[in-house]
Every structure is written in C-alpha cells, then in structure tokens.
Amino acid sequence: MQVMFYLCNLRIFHISGWSEWLGIVLGNIVFGAATVATFLLPYILMMLLPLPKVRMRRWYRTLAEVFYLLAVVLMIVPRASNAAYYQFTYRLLSDEIFSYLGIGGQMGSLLPLFARDYWYAWVVPLAIFVVFLLVNHRINSGTQAPSPAKQSSGTQVPSPAKPQVLYFLVGMAVTIGLAVCAGSPSEAARYCQPKNSALVCNDAYNILHTLFTPELKEVNYMSDEEAEKLFRVRNSETSPPTPLQRERGASRTPHSAQNIVIIVVEGLGQEYMGCYNEKLSKQYVYPDEDSFSRTPFLDSLSQFCTLYDGRANGKKSIEGITAINTGIPNLMAQPFTNSPYGADDYSGLPAMLKRHGYSTAFYHGSYNGVMDFDKMCARIGFDEYHGKNEYDSASMALGWDPTNDYDGAWGIFDEEFLQYSLQHISTMDTPFFAEIFTVTSHHPYPIPDIYKKWFVLGSHPILKCFEYTDFALQRFFEEAEKQPWFSNTLFIITGDHSAQGLTREYNDYDGWYRIPMMVYDPQNPVGNRSPRLVQQTDIYPTLADWLGPHEDFICFGTSVLQRPDVGDNVYFGNGFHCLVSNDPNDPTKHNIAVIQGRHELGDTLQLRRLKALVQQYNKRIIKNNLILQ
C-alpha cells in the first residue's frame, strides 16, 4: 500500500537521494511492524489465551478470525483512501475522519463520483484483500484444528497452560515494544525530511494514535513574556495608529465607513494565475494546455490592485474561512472549529464590524450545513447566511427552477450564485461587510454545459473550472460597477486554500500554501506589487487598522499597515509546524523553520519565533484564553 500511495502522489514528494530512500525503507519497517502488532493485538491475545478448551471452540475461532480480518481491513483501507485524498490535504488521515464523514450536504450523490474518479482507491485494496482471503483460506485449510470430539477421544491433547501464559506475555511485550520503538507519528522525521514523513508513517497508525492522544499539548520552549515579544498575538488599541489609520479611520463615522467585500475562490492558488506566475502566457497556444493563465480577468484587475504574496493557513476550506474571519490559523490535525476546542471563546471580524455599525452577510453556494459553515458564521457574528437553500427559495419565488443551476455535486454554479450574491448585497444597509465563497472549482470539477467548449481542459480538470470562475467574477464586477455602493467598497480577493500543485515549485514548504491576496480599492485604483507575505490571519487585523475601530483582541496574524514590508505564513503540515517569513534584509527572500516533534529545520531565530507562536497558540487554546480579559 505504501508503494501505491507514493505512485499516486509522485509530484508531491521529492526525495533528496539514496540516503533518504534508505531511511524511508527503514522507517516503513519500524512503523509497519508497530502497526501490524497493534492492530493484530486483539487477535494475538485471543489466540494466546491460556485456556486451550475455550480456544478450540468453533465460535471462539470464528470470532478470532473476524478480529483478524477486521484488523487487515483497517490497515489497508485508510492508506488506500488517502492515496487519493492526500493530494488535497497533504496530511495523513487522523481521528478527524470520523467527524469529516458527516460534513453535510449530499454525500450520497458525491460517493459515486469519488468512486468513479478515484477508482484505484477502492479497486486496488479490494483486489489485495481478495488475494489475501484466498491465501489465508489455503493456509488455514492445511492447518485445520481438530474438532472438540476428537480432542475428547484422545486424538490430541491440549497444550499445557503454562507455555500459553508465557506466549501470552511475550505477545503483549512484543506489541508494546514495537509501538514504543515507532513512537509518535512525528518520529517519522527521524528517517526522512518532515515534508516526506507521510511516506514513513501510515494512516492506520496515525488514526489510532490521534484517537488516544490529546489534540494539543502545552509546550514551554521559553517564558511566556519572551514568547510574546518574539511573536506578538495581541492586536492592541494602545498600538500607535498608522498614518493611514489617522487619514481613513479617525475621520470616519460608522455610517460613512467603507464597505468591505471579501471574495474567497475555492482552491485558487497562485500557480494558475498570470499576475503571479510570469511563466504563463496570456493566451492559449495549441497544443500546450498548461502554459497559459487561467485567470485573464483577475490578471487584468491586478493592474489596479495592491498585489501581495498571499498564503493560506490550511489546506481545507473550513480552515481557511476560520483563519480569515477569526485570525486563528489551524495548527493541529483537526480543523479548529470542529476540534474539542471549538467551543472556546474567540473574537471574529464580523462581530467587530457589527459593533461599529456594519451589516454583515456570508454567501456560499453549497448546501446549508456543509462543514458547519452556517453554524460557524452565526457564531462569529454574521447577521445572515446565504447558501443553496436561500438561493433555491429565491429562484422559485421568481418562477425559476433552481435545479438548472445545480452542479450535480456541491451546489450552485459560480456565475449564477455570484449574481445572486450581488443582488442581495445591493439590498444591505451600508456600511456592509459581505463575504462570498465560491464552489465550482471543487472535485468533481463541473462547469455548465454551455461553457464546456469555451474553456480548455488542460492536464488537470480543475483548470477549466478556474477559467469559468474567472469569467463569473468578470460578470460580477461588470454588474457591481453599476451599483451606487461600488466606489465606496474595498474588495479583497483570495483563496480558501491552494489546490493540487502541478509543478515542482508549488510542491514544497514555500509552495503548498500560495494563494492570491489582491486588494482593490476603486477610490485608489493604482497597481502595486508587494513581496510581503500576507496570510489569511492577517486580514482581520489589517481591516481593523484600515477602518480604525482600534479594538483590542487576540490574533495570530499581523496588520499589513503596522508591518508593511515583512510578513509570515504559519501552517500545520503532516505532523509538522512550519513558519515562512520575509527576510528583513531582502523581503523577496524567505526564511523557513520547521518543527516536527524533536526534529527541527531552520536558523535559530526563525525556529525561536515558530516556537514562540506554537507555545502561545497551544496554551491559549487549551486554556480557552483567546479573548483578552
């Protein structure tokens, strides 16, 4: 299964040489043995139970066989599933999978699509399991245990109890020893680079480990005071206002403040955009389907935007939306809002803006309840949530059948839902904060039939979706420009996370999380390109500075107005924490620090900044201390 996993994700993993390959092989032996011993422990204990007469009962042997086969299934299925899923999350499966199975929406209609497109994720393990059953049956048929009747007639004398007790204890000792030898999944970094650790540990072992360990642990790398100095997480009202704050914030009343529209494009990464990727041509030249920009409209709009080097704080939509609206990155295996700490008290951008006179609304064309977006939005202060349910109701009220606009998988096509969002935004009281989250550029990557000949397929089906969504955004802005509120609105265009990296540059520590971060102010449409890293958690404090509320809150991002040249990107990868920062001496260069358990990569200062951040993050979340008292 490890070979299959690697072959399905070839472009993600980059092995440095034979020494790392040898380490990966050795790590697989260690973690593989620990996994087999752990999952087969119930079967081993049943077969070594020092009660010979009980062990020879048919019902007992049948029960033991069930435990045996169940263990085999539980070891095979997670790895096979993640062979297809890893390209989306870049993480091993964890105990989160049990909550993720209930993400909402129409999973019944999605499963056949997953099975069709990722057939190898179930055909290969099924074939392996069938072969395993045949081999197992052949072995068992040659070693059938005698019936109880033959035993009682003296054909076979049950083995003494004392050796069985010894075998029982030895079996337990071996299992525990192998598990201790492997240790935490983070110990995979002993055998390879952290970014390749998914080739060493396996999903079954990781799921079992996360089931019985806390999601976060308090760490004390330094004093809390030193940690706060190295990485400040307080957005304080006592911070000196910037010139832009004094100019734009202090002179405004809440009713004359600037409207805010954040557009979050599903899966959009810099790799597919000409304004970020100079290697891409402006137009398609046959037959090279991958060398041109898939976002011609956003490329043209970027000439009137401040274009930052954007970064996501997670690889899942719920992680990105949470980071944008709360300033909290996802530095654990589970999404923060779905984790045991999801009930913590924390501040939110919509609630802050509401306190200063804003009306707020969130728009997402997918099913209401998907990933609990609607519940999360209500909690952080959005007045209204508009999903597929609201779109369907509005369409039917106009005599239109909404099924015409349904993509057959996740929700409403972007063109139609963006127009619906625009129409509703125009009815909101000003100032308003509206956030729109698109849906079309998501597996199984559908686009309306009428556009299938318009957009070029490319090597990956998501590429045509980005072309379609870019076209939908063009139509949105063409109509938005006609609205009276348009000129007094600040637009931020970004992604919830980046999609699959198709080239080497976008499959590494500094490439996996690249997303657009475009700021468009119709009052000041001057194009500007900044190398500053702007992560999703920077949006909250930056808007607080831009609009001038001067509120005091906890946030793991930094305002672009307070630090215009140097920014950070923190994220949690496959068991490791990573911090990417602009080099203070040359912002076009990046410093990288990685921590995975006891294993560290990076220079001393960058590592200490990462440790300071992780220490504060873990402590504040564990102690429910995300609100300043």
Secondary structure, 3 states (H helix, E strand, C coil): CHHHHHHHCCCCCCCCCHHHHHHHHHHHHHHHHHHHHHHCHHHHHHHHCCCHHHHCCHHHHHHHHHHHHHHHHHHHHHHHHHHHHHHHHCCCCCCCHHHHCCCCCCHHHHHHHHHHHCCHHHHHHHHHHHHHHHHHHHHHHCCCCCCHHHHHCCCCCCCCHHHHHHHHHHHHHHHHHHHHHHCCHHHHHHCCCHHHHHHCCCHHHHHHHHHCCCCCCCCCCCCHHHHHHHCCCEECCCCCCCHHHHHHHCCCCHHHCCEEEEEEECCCCHHHCCCCCCCCECCCECCECCCECCCHHHHHHHHHCEEEEEECCCCCHHHHHHHHHHCCCCCCCCCHHHCCCCCCCECCHHHHHHCCCCEEEEEECECCCHHHHHHHHHHHCCCEEECHHHHHHHHHHCCCCHHHHECCCCEECHHHHHHHHHHHHCCCCCCEEEEEECCCCCCCCCCCHHHCCCCCCCCCCHHHHHHHHHHHHHHHHHHHCCCCCHHHEEEEEEECCCCCCCCHHHCCCCCCCECCEEEECCCCCCCEEEEEEEEHHHHHHHHHHHHCCCCCEECCCCCCCCCCCCCEEEEECCCCEEEEEEECCEEEEEEEEEEECCEEECCHHHHHHHHHHHHHHHHHHHCCCECCC
